């Protein structure tokens, strides 16, 4: 199981994992920024999520250029890998076809245009 937690009065949101039979949860993401939208890869080895290092709020609710990007964390060893780095907020990752990840991209400008995008499942 993967989930985010936000303490009352804290604008950060952290990412955690828990496996049945374990007494404790463990942190999967970074201890800073804002994590959202965790979802597992089809094989269950990775947790995809949106994350803003500098973000102190949900996607599209942040300071200038504190964009949310798509990341993944290996569920067993915690390895973190960034997957997007473009301008705008990237969020709501979900497994697509065999070799795709579908996510939403917003320009974060006044029009807040949202479009669904796909990306191959090997980082570049």
C-alpha positions, 0 to 999 in steps of 0.5 A: 500500500502507498499513501500520502500524509499531511500533518495539520498546519504543515503544507508538505505532503509525504509519501509512505508505504506499508506492507501487510504483516509489517509493524511500521510504515516506511517513507518512500519519497523525500522528506521535503516538498509535496507528494501526491497521487501514488499508484503502483506499476503493473508489476508492483515494483514501483510507486509512481507519484507527483512531487514538487521539491519546493512545492508547499501545496497541491499541483496547480496550487504552488509558488512560481516555478515550483512545478509538480513532476512525475517520479517513481520510487522502487517499493523495496529499496526506495530508489527514486527516479524523476520522469518529467522535468518540463515546465508546468505541473505533471500529476495523476500518473497511471499505468497505460498500455504495456509500455506507457505511463499516462499522466496529466499535464497542466500549463499552470498559467492563468488558463490552466489547460490540462491534457493527458500525455503518455511516456515510454516506461524507460527513463531517458 
